[in-house]
């Protein structure tokens, strides 16, 4: 299960990176619609994988898998 947690955490970081890089490179992207789409995709990725990490954490808490 630790592999899934690491995978989800890296997906969250990738979502944040997509948001930040798109904000920084907005002047280089010619279409504002493309920049807004990339920001939305990054935000959705962060939310979805954060919820998945919370689910894994709560499941581990109730199953006592940390020992």
mmCIF file of the N, C-alpha and C atoms, coordinates in Angstrom:
data_MODEL
# 
_entry.id   MODEL 
# 
loop_
_atom_site.group_PDB 
_atom_site.id 
_atom_site.type_symbol 
_atom_site.label_atom_id 
_atom_site.label_alt_id 
_atom_site.label_comp_id 
_atom_site.label_asym_id 
_atom_site.label_entity_id 
_atom_site.label_seq_id 
_atom_site.pdbx_PDB_ins_code 
_atom_site.Cartn_x 
_atom_site.Cartn_y 
_atom_site.Cartn_z 
_atom_site.occupancy 
_atom_site.B_iso_or_equiv 
_atom_site.pdbx_formal_charge 
_atom_site.auth_seq_id 
_atom_site.auth_comp_id 
_atom_site.auth_asym_id 
_atom_site.auth_atom_id 
_atom_site.pdbx_PDB_model_num 
ATOM 1   N N  . UNK A 1 1  ? 0.817  -1.188 0.000   1.00 0.00 ? 1  UNK A N  1 
ATOM 2   C CA . UNK A 1 1  ? 0.000  0.000  0.000   1.00 0.00 ? 1  UNK A CA 1 
ATOM 3   C C  . UNK A 1 1  ? 0.862  1.253  0.000   1.00 0.00 ? 1  UNK A C  1 
ATOM 4   N N  . UNK A 1 2  ? 2.079  1.167  0.461   1.00 0.00 ? 2  UNK A N  1 
ATOM 5   C CA . UNK A 1 2  ? 2.954  2.328  0.454   1.00 0.00 ? 2  UNK A CA 1 
ATOM 6   C C  . UNK A 1 2  ? 3.271  2.779  -0.965  1.00 0.00 ? 2  UNK A C  1 
ATOM 7   N N  . UNK A 1 3  ? 3.268  1.827  -1.920  1.00 0.00 ? 3  UNK A N  1 
ATOM 8   C CA . UNK A 1 3  ? 3.503  2.210  -3.312  1.00 0.00 ? 3  UNK A CA 1 
ATOM 9   C C  . UNK A 1 3  ? 2.370  3.082  -3.821  1.00 0.00 ? 3  UNK A C  1 
ATOM 10  N N  . UNK A 1 4  ? 1.143  2.759  -3.436  1.00 0.00 ? 4  UNK A N  1 
ATOM 11  C CA . UNK A 1 4  ? 0.007  3.568  -3.868  1.00 0.00 ? 4  UNK A CA 1 
ATOM 12  C C  . UNK A 1 4  ? 0.076  4.965  -3.258  1.00 0.00 ? 4  UNK A C  1 
ATOM 13  N N  . UNK A 1 5  ? 0.447  5.049  -1.994  1.00 0.00 ? 5  UNK A N  1 
ATOM 14  C CA . UNK A 1 5  ? 0.549  6.354  -1.343  1.00 0.00 ? 5  UNK A CA 1 
ATOM 15  C C  . UNK A 1 5  ? 1.626  7.202  -2.013  1.00 0.00 ? 5  UNK A C  1 
ATOM 16  N N  . UNK A 1 6  ? 2.756  6.606  -2.337  1.00 0.00 ? 6  UNK A N  1 
ATOM 17  C CA . UNK A 1 6  ? 3.821  7.348  -3.015  1.00 0.00 ? 6  UNK A CA 1 
ATOM 18  C C  . UNK A 1 6  ? 3.382  7.769  -4.421  1.00 0.00 ? 6  UNK A C  1 
ATOM 19  N N  . UNK A 1 7  ? 2.658  6.901  -5.099  1.00 0.00 ? 7  UNK A N  1 
ATOM 20  C CA . UNK A 1 7  ? 2.156  7.230  -6.432  1.00 0.00 ? 7  UNK A CA 1 
ATOM 21  C C  . UNK A 1 7  ? 1.157  8.375  -6.367  1.00 0.00 ? 7  UNK A C  1 
ATOM 22  N N  . UNK A 1 8  ? 0.244  8.341  -5.411  1.00 0.00 ? 8  UNK A N  1 
ATOM 23  C CA . UNK A 1 8  ? -0.745 9.397  -5.283  1.00 0.00 ? 8  UNK A CA 1 
ATOM 24  C C  . UNK A 1 8  ? -0.082 10.718 -4.890  1.00 0.00 ? 8  UNK A C  1 
ATOM 25  N N  . UNK A 1 9  ? 0.913  10.651 -4.007  1.00 0.00 ? 9  UNK A N  1 
ATOM 26  C CA . UNK A 1 9  ? 1.620  11.860 -3.607  1.00 0.00 ? 9  UNK A CA 1 
ATOM 27  C C  . UNK A 1 9  ? 2.363  12.470 -4.791  1.00 0.00 ? 9  UNK A C  1 
ATOM 28  N N  . UNK A 1 10 ? 2.975  11.641 -5.608  1.00 0.00 ? 10 UNK A N  1 
ATOM 29  C CA . UNK A 1 10 ? 3.661  12.176 -6.783  1.00 0.00 ? 10 UNK A CA 1 
ATOM 30  C C  . UNK A 1 10 ? 2.662  12.753 -7.788  1.00 0.00 ? 10 UNK A C  1 
ATOM 31  N N  . UNK A 1 11 ? 1.472  12.191 -7.868  1.00 0.00 ? 11 UNK A N  1 
ATOM 32  C CA . UNK A 1 11 ? 0.445  12.745 -8.750  1.00 0.00 ? 11 UNK A CA 1 
ATOM 33  C C  . UNK A 1 11 ? -0.027 14.104 -8.242  1.00 0.00 ? 11 UNK A C  1 
ATOM 34  N N  . UNK A 1 12 ? -0.138 14.261 -6.936  1.00 0.00 ? 12 UNK A N  1 
ATOM 35  C CA . UNK A 1 12 ? -0.501 15.557 -6.362  1.00 0.00 ? 12 UNK A CA 1 
ATOM 36  C C  . UNK A 1 12 ? 0.573  16.588 -6.675  1.00 0.00 ? 12 UNK A C  1 
ATOM 37  N N  . UNK A 1 13 ? 1.828  16.210 -6.512  1.00 0.00 ? 13 UNK A N  1 
ATOM 38  C CA . UNK A 1 13 ? 2.923  17.128 -6.816  1.00 0.00 ? 13 UNK A CA 1 
ATOM 39  C C  . UNK A 1 13 ? 2.957  17.479 -8.306  1.00 0.00 ? 13 UNK A C  1 
ATOM 40  N N  . UNK A 1 14 ? 2.651  16.513 -9.152  1.00 0.00 ? 14 UNK A N  1 
ATOM 41  C CA . UNK A 1 14 ? 2.588  16.791 -10.585 1.00 0.00 ? 14 UNK A CA 1 
ATOM 42  C C  . UNK A 1 14 ? 1.453  17.762 -10.899 1.00 0.00 ? 14 UNK A C  1 
ATOM 43  N N  . UNK A 1 15 ? 0.336  17.633 -10.217 1.00 0.00 ? 15 UNK A N  1 
ATOM 44  C CA . UNK A 1 15 ? -0.775 18.575 -10.405 1.00 0.00 ? 15 UNK A CA 1 
ATOM 45  C C  . UNK A 1 15 ? -0.392 19.980 -9.988  1.00 0.00 ? 15 UNK A C  1 
ATOM 46  N N  . UNK A 1 16 ? 0.274  20.114 -8.836  1.00 0.00 ? 16 UNK A N  1 
ATOM 47  C CA . UNK A 1 16 ? 0.755  21.422 -8.416  1.00 0.00 ? 16 UNK A CA 1 
ATOM 48  C C  . UNK A 1 16 ? 1.764  21.985 -9.408  1.00 0.00 ? 16 UNK A C  1 
ATOM 49  N N  . UNK A 1 17 ? 2.642  21.134 -9.908  1.00 0.00 ? 17 UNK A N  1 
ATOM 50  C CA . UNK A 1 17 ? 3.630  21.592 -10.886 1.00 0.00 ? 17 UNK A CA 1 
ATOM 51  C C  . UNK A 1 17 ? 2.945  22.078 -12.159 1.00 0.00 ? 17 UNK A C  1 
ATOM 52  N N  . UNK A 1 18 ? 1.910  21.382 -12.587 1.00 0.00 ? 18 UNK A N  1 
ATOM 53  C CA . UNK A 1 18 ? 1.174  21.794 -13.779 1.00 0.00 ? 18 UNK A CA 1 
ATOM 54  C C  . UNK A 1 18 ? 0.520  23.148 -13.575 1.00 0.00 ? 18 UNK A C  1 
ATOM 55  N N  . UNK A 1 19 ? -0.016 23.374 -12.398 1.00 0.00 ? 19 UNK A N  1 
ATOM 56  C CA . UNK A 1 19 ? -0.638 24.664 -12.103 1.00 0.00 ? 19 UNK A CA 1 
ATOM 57  C C  . UNK A 1 19 ? 0.404  25.777 -12.084 1.00 0.00 ? 19 UNK A C  1 
ATOM 58  N N  . UNK A 1 20 ? 1.517  25.548 -11.400 1.00 0.00 ? 20 UNK A N  1 
ATOM 59  C CA . UNK A 1 20 ? 2.547  26.583 -11.250 1.00 0.00 ? 20 UNK A CA 1 
ATOM 60  C C  . UNK A 1 20 ? 3.233  26.879 -12.580 1.00 0.00 ? 20 UNK A C  1 
ATOM 61  N N  . UNK A 1 21 ? 3.600  25.839 -13.308 1.00 0.00 ? 21 UNK A N  1 
ATOM 62  C CA . UNK A 1 21 ? 4.287  26.047 -14.578 1.00 0.00 ? 21 UNK A CA 1 
ATOM 63  C C  . UNK A 1 21 ? 3.375  26.749 -15.579 1.00 0.00 ? 21 UNK A C  1 
ATOM 64  N N  . UNK A 1 22 ? 2.106  26.415 -15.566 1.00 0.00 ? 22 UNK A N  1 
ATOM 65  C CA . UNK A 1 22 ? 1.172  27.081 -16.478 1.00 0.00 ? 22 UNK A CA 1 
ATOM 66  C C  . UNK A 1 22 ? 1.023  28.545 -16.120 1.00 0.00 ? 22 UNK A C  1 
ATOM 67  N N  . UNK A 1 23 ? 0.985  28.857 -14.825 1.00 0.00 ? 23 UNK A N  1 
ATOM 68  C CA . UNK A 1 23 ? 0.921  30.261 -14.418 1.00 0.00 ? 23 UNK A CA 1 
ATOM 69  C C  . UNK A 1 23 ? 2.181  31.010 -14.835 1.00 0.00 ? 23 UNK A C  1 
ATOM 70  N N  . UNK A 1 24 ? 3.333  30.378 -14.679 1.00 0.00 ? 24 UNK A N  1 
ATOM 71  C CA . UNK A 1 24 ? 4.585  31.037 -15.038 1.00 0.00 ? 24 UNK A CA 1 
ATOM 72  C C  . UNK A 1 24 ? 4.741  31.189 -16.542 1.00 0.00 ? 24 UNK A C  1 
ATOM 73  N N  . UNK A 1 25 ? 4.283  30.205 -17.287 1.00 0.00 ? 25 UNK A N  1 
ATOM 74  C CA . UNK A 1 25 ? 4.459  30.210 -18.737 1.00 0.00 ? 25 UNK A CA 1 
ATOM 75  C C  . UNK A 1 25 ? 3.247  30.743 -19.482 1.00 0.00 ? 25 UNK A C  1 
ATOM 76  N N  . UNK A 1 26 ? 2.349  31.427 -18.791 1.00 0.00 ? 26 UNK A N  1 
ATOM 77  C CA . UNK A 1 26 ? 1.139  31.927 -19.443 1.00 0.00 ? 26 UNK A CA 1 
ATOM 78  C C  . UNK A 1 26 ? 1.469  32.934 -20.534 1.00 0.00 ? 26 UNK A C  1 
ATOM 79  N N  . UNK A 1 27 ? 2.559  33.638 -20.388 1.00 0.00 ? 27 UNK A N  1 
ATOM 80  C CA . UNK A 1 27 ? 2.921  34.608 -21.422 1.00 0.00 ? 27 UNK A CA 1 
ATOM 81  C C  . UNK A 1 27 ? 3.445  33.913 -22.672 1.00 0.00 ? 27 UNK A C  1 
ATOM 82  N N  . UNK A 1 28 ? 3.963  32.696 -22.531 1.00 0.00 ? 28 UNK A N  1 
ATOM 83  C CA . UNK A 1 28 ? 4.478  31.962 -23.681 1.00 0.00 ? 28 UNK A CA 1 
ATOM 84  C C  . UNK A 1 28 ? 3.390  31.170 -24.394 1.00 0.00 ? 28 UNK A C  1 
ATOM 85  N N  . UNK A 1 29 ? 2.343  30.814 -23.669 1.00 0.00 ? 29 UNK A N  1 
ATOM 86  C CA . UNK A 1 29 ? 1.234  30.078 -24.280 1.00 0.00 ? 29 UNK A CA 1 
ATOM 87  C C  . UNK A 1 29 ? 0.346  31.093 -24.984 1.00 0.00 ? 29 UNK A C  1 
ATOM 88  N N  . UNK A 1 30 ? 0.142  30.907 -26.259 1.00 0.00 ? 30 UNK A N  1 
ATOM 89  C CA . UNK A 1 30 ? -0.576 31.910 -27.049 1.00 0.00 ? 30 UNK A CA 1 
ATOM 90  C C  . UNK A 1 30 ? -2.061 31.954 -26.725 1.00 0.00 ? 30 UNK A C  1 
ATOM 91  N N  . UNK A 1 31 ? -2.638 30.841 -26.376 1.00 0.00 ? 31 UNK A N  1 
ATOM 92  C CA . UNK A 1 31 ? -4.071 30.808 -26.129 1.00 0.00 ? 31 UNK A CA 1 
ATOM 93  C C  . UNK A 1 31 ? -4.338 30.774 -24.623 1.00 0.00 ? 31 UNK A C  1 
ATOM 94  N N  . UNK A 1 32 ? -5.168 31.695 -24.183 1.00 0.00 ? 32 UNK A N  1 
ATOM 95  C CA . UNK A 1 32 ? -5.546 31.719 -22.768 1.00 0.00 ? 32 UNK A CA 1 
ATOM 96  C C  . UNK A 1 32 ? -6.425 30.525 -22.431 1.00 0.00 ? 32 UNK A C  1 
ATOM 97  N N  . UNK A 1 33 ? -7.148 30.029 -23.410 1.00 0.00 ? 33 UNK A N  1 
ATOM 98  C CA . UNK A 1 33 ? -8.007 28.868 -23.171 1.00 0.00 ? 33 UNK A CA 1 
ATOM 99  C C  . UNK A 1 33 ? -7.174 27.634 -22.844 1.00 0.00 ? 33 UNK A C  1 
ATOM 100 N N  . UNK A 1 34 ? -6.053 27.465 -23.518 1.00 0.00 ? 34 UNK A N  1 
ATOM 101 C CA . UNK A 1 34 ? -5.176 26.324 -23.240 1.00 0.00 ? 34 UNK A CA 1 
ATOM 102 C C  . UNK A 1 34 ? -4.577 26.449 -21.851 1.00 0.00 ? 34 UNK A C  1 
ATOM 103 N N  . UNK A 1 35 ? -4.157 27.666 -21.474 1.00 0.00 ? 35 UNK A N  1 
ATOM 104 C CA . UNK A 1 35 ? -3.599 27.882 -20.139 1.00 0.00 ? 35 UNK A CA 1 
ATOM 105 C C  . UNK A 1 35 ? -4.640 27.588 -19.064 1.00 0.00 ? 35 UNK A C  1 
ATOM 106 N N  . UNK A 1 36 ? -5.870 28.043 -19.278 1.00 0.00 ? 36 UNK A N  1 
ATOM 107 C CA . UNK A 1 36 ? -6.934 27.784 -18.301 1.00 0.00 ? 36 UNK A CA 1 
ATOM 108 C C  . UNK A 1 36 ? -7.270 26.298 -18.225 1.00 0.00 ? 36 UNK A C  1 
ATOM 109 N N  . UNK A 1 37 ? -7.226 25.607 -19.353 1.00 0.00 ? 37 UNK A N  1 
ATOM 110 C CA . UNK A 1 37 ? -7.495 24.174 -19.363 1.00 0.00 ? 37 UNK A CA 1 
ATOM 111 C C  . UNK A 1 37 ? -6.426 23.416 -18.577 1.00 0.00 ? 37 UNK A C  1 
ATOM 112 N N  . UNK A 1 38 ? -5.166 23.785 -18.762 1.00 0.00 ? 38 UNK A N  1 
ATOM 113 C CA . UNK A 1 38 ? -4.087 23.115 -18.035 1.00 0.00 ? 38 UNK A CA 1 
ATOM 114 C C  . UNK A 1 38 ? -4.171 23.380 -16.535 1.00 0.00 ? 38 UNK A C  1 
ATOM 115 N N  . UNK A 1 39 ? -4.540 24.577 -16.158 1.00 0.00 ? 39 UNK A N  1 
ATOM 116 C CA . UNK A 1 39 ? -4.723 24.893 -14.736 1.00 0.00 ? 39 UNK A CA 1 
ATOM 117 C C  . UNK A 1 39 ? -5.869 24.067 -14.157 1.00 0.00 ? 39 UNK A C  1 
ATOM 118 N N  . UNK A 1 40 ? -6.954 23.943 -14.902 1.00 0.00 ? 40 UNK A N  1 
ATOM 119 C CA . UNK A 1 40 ? -8.097 23.153 -14.430 1.00 0.00 ? 40 UNK A CA 1 
ATOM 120 C C  . UNK A 1 40 ? -7.725 21.679 -14.293 1.00 0.00 ? 40 UNK A C  1 
ATOM 121 N N  . UNK A 1 41 ? -6.980 21.146 -15.248 1.00 0.00 ? 41 UNK A N  1 
ATOM 122 C CA . UNK A 1 41 ? -6.546 19.741 -15.170 1.00 0.00 ? 41 UNK A CA 1 
ATOM 123 C C  . UNK A 1 41 ? -5.645 19.534 -13.951 1.00 0.00 ? 41 UNK A C  1 
ATOM 124 N N  . UNK A 1 42 ? -4.737 20.458 -13.717 1.00 0.00 ? 42 UNK A N  1 
ATOM 125 C CA . UNK A 1 42 ? -3.861 20.354 -12.547 1.00 0.00 ? 42 UNK A CA 1 
ATOM 126 C C  . UNK A 1 42 ? -4.639 20.418 -11.246 1.00 0.00 ? 42 UNK A C  1 
ATOM 127 N N  . UNK A 1 43 ? -5.611 21.300 -11.164 1.00 0.00 ? 43 UNK A N  1 
ATOM 128 C CA . UNK A 1 43 ? -6.420 21.423 -9.953  1.00 0.00 ? 43 UNK A CA 1 
ATOM 129 C C  . UNK A 1 43 ? -7.244 20.164 -9.706  1.00 0.00 ? 43 UNK A C  1 
ATOM 130 N N  . UNK A 1 44 ? -7.824 19.619 -10.774 1.00 0.00 ? 44 UNK A N  1 
ATOM 131 C CA . UNK A 1 44 ? -8.606 18.389 -10.628 1.00 0.00 ? 44 UNK A CA 1 
ATOM 132 C C  . UNK A 1 44 ? -7.715 17.235 -10.185 1.00 0.00 ? 44 UNK A C  1 
ATOM 133 N N  . UNK A 1 45 ? -6.506 17.149 -10.736 1.00 0.00 ? 45 UNK A N  1 
ATOM 134 C CA . UNK A 1 45 ? -5.580 16.088 -10.344 1.00 0.00 ? 45 UNK A CA 1 
ATOM 135 C C  . UNK A 1 45 ? -5.213 16.198 -8.870  1.00 0.00 ? 45 UNK A C  1 
ATOM 136 N N  . UNK A 1 46 ? -4.957 17.404 -8.412  1.00 0.00 ? 46 UNK A N  1 
ATOM 137 C CA . UNK A 1 46 ? -4.617 17.605 -7.001  1.00 0.00 ? 46 UNK A CA 1 
ATOM 138 C C  . UNK A 1 46 ? -5.775 17.179 -6.106  1.00 0.00 ? 46 UNK A C  1 
ATOM 139 N N  . UNK A 1 47 ? -6.982 17.576 -6.442  1.00 0.00 ? 47 UNK A N  1 
ATOM 140 C CA . UNK A 1 47 ? -8.142 17.251 -5.612  1.00 0.00 ? 47 UNK A CA 1 
ATOM 141 C C  . UNK A 1 47 ? -8.408 15.746 -5.593  1.00 0.00 ? 47 UNK A C  1 
ATOM 142 N N  . UNK A 1 48 ? -8.389 15.116 -6.755  1.00 0.00 ? 48 UNK A N  1 
ATOM 143 C CA . UNK A 1 48 ? -8.703 13.686 -6.833  1.00 0.00 ? 48 UNK A CA 1 
ATOM 144 C C  . UNK A 1 48 ? -7.681 12.854 -6.065  1.00 0.00 ? 48 UNK A C  1 
ATOM 145 N N  . UNK A 1 49 ? -6.405 13.120 -6.276  1.00 0.00 ? 49 UNK A N  1 
ATOM 146 C CA . UNK A 1 49 ? -5.395 12.301 -5.622  1.00 0.00 ? 49 UNK A CA 1 
ATOM 147 C C  . UNK A 1 49 ? -5.237 12.640 -4.143  1.00 0.00 ? 49 UNK A C  1 
ATOM 148 N N  . UNK A 1 50 ? -5.568 13.865 -3.745  1.00 0.00 ? 50 UNK A N  1 
ATOM 149 C CA . UNK A 1 50 ? -5.585 14.184 -2.316  1.00 0.00 ? 50 UNK A CA 1 
ATOM 150 C C  . UNK A 1 50 ? -6.696 13.405 -1.615  1.00 0.00 ? 50 UNK A C  1 
ATOM 151 N N  . UNK A 1 51 ? -7.846 13.311 -2.266  1.00 0.00 ? 51 UNK A N  1 
ATOM 152 C CA . UNK A 1 51 ? -8.938 12.505 -1.690  1.00 0.00 ? 51 UNK A CA 1 
ATOM 153 C C  . UNK A 1 51 ? -8.560 11.027 -1.619  1.00 0.00 ? 51 UNK A C  1 
ATOM 154 N N  . UNK A 1 52 ? -7.833 10.537 -2.630  1.00 0.00 ? 52 UNK A N  1 
ATOM 155 C CA . UNK A 1 52 ? -7.395 9.142  -2.605  1.00 0.00 ? 52 UNK A CA 1 
ATOM 156 C C  . UNK A 1 52 ? -6.410 8.902  -1.472  1.00 0.00 ? 52 UNK A C  1 
ATOM 157 N N  . UNK A 1 53 ? -5.510 9.854  -1.238  1.00 0.00 ? 53 UNK A N  1 
ATOM 158 C CA . UNK A 1 53 ? -4.573 9.714  -0.123  1.00 0.00 ? 53 UNK A CA 1 
ATOM 159 C C  . UNK A 1 53 ? -5.301 9.747  1.216   1.00 0.00 ? 53 UNK A C  1 
ATOM 160 N N  . UNK A 1 54 ? -6.283 10.612 1.343   1.00 0.00 ? 54 UNK A N  1 
ATOM 161 C CA . UNK A 1 54 ? -7.065 10.651 2.583   1.00 0.00 ? 54 UNK A CA 1 
ATOM 162 C C  . UNK A 1 54 ? -7.807 9.343  2.802   1.00 0.00 ? 54 UNK A C  1 
ATOM 163 N N  . UNK A 1 55 ? -8.334 8.759  1.758   1.00 0.00 ? 55 UNK A N  1 
ATOM 164 C CA . UNK A 1 55 ? -9.020 7.481  1.872   1.00 0.00 ? 55 UNK A CA 1 
ATOM 165 C C  . UNK A 1 55 ? -8.059 6.393  2.350   1.00 0.00 ? 55 UNK A C  1 
ATOM 166 N N  . UNK A 1 56 ? -6.855 6.350  1.757   1.00 0.00 ? 56 UNK A N  1 
ATOM 167 C CA . UNK A 1 56 ? -5.872 5.350  2.193   1.00 0.00 ? 56 UNK A CA 1 
ATOM 168 C C  . UNK A 1 56 ? -5.456 5.563  3.641   1.00 0.00 ? 56 UNK A C  1 
ATOM 169 N N  . UNK A 1 57 ? -5.330 6.814  4.045   1.00 0.00 ? 57 UNK A N  1 
ATOM 170 C CA . UNK A 1 57 ? -4.932 7.109  5.423   1.00 0.00 ? 57 UNK A CA 1 
ATOM 171 C C  . UNK A 1 57 ? -6.013 6.688  6.417   1.00 0.00 ? 57 UNK A C  1 
ATOM 172 N N  . UNK A 1 58 ? -7.262 6.979  6.097   1.00 0.00 ? 58 UNK A N  1 
ATOM 173 C CA . UNK A 1 58 ? -8.357 6.596  7.002   1.00 0.00 ? 58 UNK A CA 1 
ATOM 174 C C  . UNK A 1 58 ? -8.497 5.085  7.062   1.00 0.00 ? 58 UNK A C  1 
ATOM 175 N N  . UNK A 1 59 ? -8.353 4.425  5.920   1.00 0.00 ? 59 UNK A N  1 
ATOM 176 C CA . UNK A 1 59 ? -8.432 2.965  5.901   1.00 0.00 ? 59 UNK A CA 1 
ATOM 177 C C  . UNK A 1 59 ? -7.306 2.342  6.718   1.00 0.00 ? 59 UNK A C  1 
ATOM 178 N N  . UNK A 1 60 ? -6.100 2.891  6.608   1.00 0.00 ? 60 UNK A N  1 
ATOM 179 C CA . UNK A 1 60 ? -4.973 2.378  7.392   1.00 0.00 ? 60 UNK A CA 1 
ATOM 180 C C  . UNK A 1 60 ? -5.167 2.655  8.873   1.00 0.00 ? 60 UNK A C  1 
ATOM 181 N N  . UNK A 1 61 ? -5.807 3.784  9.183   1.00 0.00 ? 61 UNK A N  1 
ATOM 182 C CA . UNK A 1 61 ? -6.050 4.128  10.583  1.00 0.00 ? 61 UNK A CA 1 
ATOM 183 C C  . UNK A 1 61 ? -6.989 3.123  11.241  1.00 0.00 ? 61 UNK A C  1 
ATOM 184 N N  . UNK A 1 62 ? -8.039 2.746  10.547  1.00 0.00 ? 62 UNK A N  1 
ATOM 185 C CA . UNK A 1 62 ? -9.001 1.831  11.135  1.00 0.00 ? 62 UNK A CA 1 
ATOM 186 C C  . UNK A 1 62 ? -8.534 0.376  11.093  1.00 0.00 ? 62 UNK A C  1 
ATOM 187 N N  . UNK A 1 63 ? -7.640 0.048  10.199  1.00 0.00 ? 63 UNK A N  1 
ATOM 188 C CA . UNK A 1 63 ? -7.092 -1.320 10.143  1.00 0.00 ? 63 UNK A CA 1 
ATOM 189 C C  . UNK A 1 63 ? -5.803 -1.458 10.938  1.00 0.00 ? 63 UNK A C  1 
ATOM 190 N N  . UNK A 1 64 ? -5.293 -0.346 11.435  1.00 0.00 ? 64 UNK A N  1 
ATOM 191 C CA . UNK A 1 64 ? -4.044 -0.312 12.216  1.00 0.00 ? 64 UNK A CA 1 
ATOM 192 C C  . UNK A 1 64 ? -2.897 -0.920 11.426  1.00 0.00 ? 64 UNK A C  1 
ATOM 193 N N  . UNK A 1 65 ? -2.707 -0.473 10.189  1.00 0.00 ? 65 UNK A N  1 
ATOM 194 C CA . UNK A 1 65 ? -1.647 -1.014 9.338   1.00 0.00 ? 65 UNK A CA 1 
ATOM 195 C C  . UNK A 1 65 ? -0.314 -0.304 9.521   1.00 0.00 ? 65 UNK A C  1 
ATOM 196 N N  . UNK A 1 66 ? -0.242 0.664  10.403  1.00 0.00 ? 66 UNK A N  1 
ATOM 197 C CA . UNK A 1 66 ? 1.011  1.386  10.565  1.00 0.00 ? 66 UNK A CA 1 
ATOM 198 C C  . UNK A 1 66 ? 2.018  0.624  11.412  1.00 0.00 ? 66 UNK A C  1 
ATOM 199 N N  . UNK A 1 67 ? 1.600  -0.426 12.082  1.00 0.00 ? 67 UNK A N  1 
ATOM 200 C CA . UNK A 1 67 ? 2.532  -1.189 12.927  1.00 0.00 ? 67 UNK A CA 1 
ATOM 201 C C  . UNK A 1 67 ? 3.101  -2.366 12.159  1.00 0.00 ? 67 UNK A C  1 
# 
